[in-house]
Amino acid sequence: MKWRVVLLAAGLVLLAIGMTAHQSTPKKAETGTHTARVGDLQVTVTAAGAVSPNLARQHRMRARPGYHFVVVNVKFKNVGSYRNCYWLRLSLRVDLGFHYESHPYNTEAFKEPEFQDLQPSDESEGSYVFQVKDGTHPVALELVRNTYTVDACREMQHRGPDNSTPEKVTLSLRDLPEPAN
């Protein structure tokens, strides 16, 4: 009878260890800074904040009821030796944990930066506009790379796949200046 209890206890311990073992998750890097390197790109967020209602009206931007616009200014620099292969999907995380995709408001005030095919040492600056729920505040910009496109491009450049760059990088938007409105 005692050996059954010991065997059952050992089985439960092994089960608990198996349940808490490290799970395979995609590589990601979270930074508390406003700059990170994603492959050949150095990405810097320079400003973030709400778009003033006056500026939104001037550019004929209409938010859905209960929402407002947030702009994030970003600078990309190719710090590599080849043209940029990194294709990124950007999303905004707000203080309540919601995520929002950018809206392409390519007006004079809000031009998205061009970072695809950016040549070595070239830079591009611009703004991403997000429509977010009223009462929320931006806390982070998340960049997720398209590994399939990146690997295919790097192969064409006779470089192997990039296993050292995380699939997701999160840049803090805290303590940034408000964008010029």
Sequence and secondary structure as in RCSB ss.txt:
>XXXX:A:sequence
MKWRVVLLAAGLVLLAIGMTAHQSTPKKAETGTHTARVGDLQVTVTAAGAVSPNLARQHRMRARPGYHFVVVNVK
FKNVGSYRNCYWLRLSLRVDLGFHYESHPYNTEAFKEPEFQDLQPSDESEGSYVFQVKDGTHPVALELVRNTYTV
DACREMQHRGPDNSTPEKVTLSLRDLPEPAN
>XXXX:A:secstr
 HHHHHHHHHHHHHHHHHHHS      EEE SSSEEEETTEEEEEEEEEE  HHHHHHTT    TTEEEEEEEEE
EEE SSS     EEEEEEETTS EEEEE   SSS      TT  TT EEEEEEEEEEETT  EEEEEEEE HHHH
HHHHHHTT     SS SEEEEE TT      
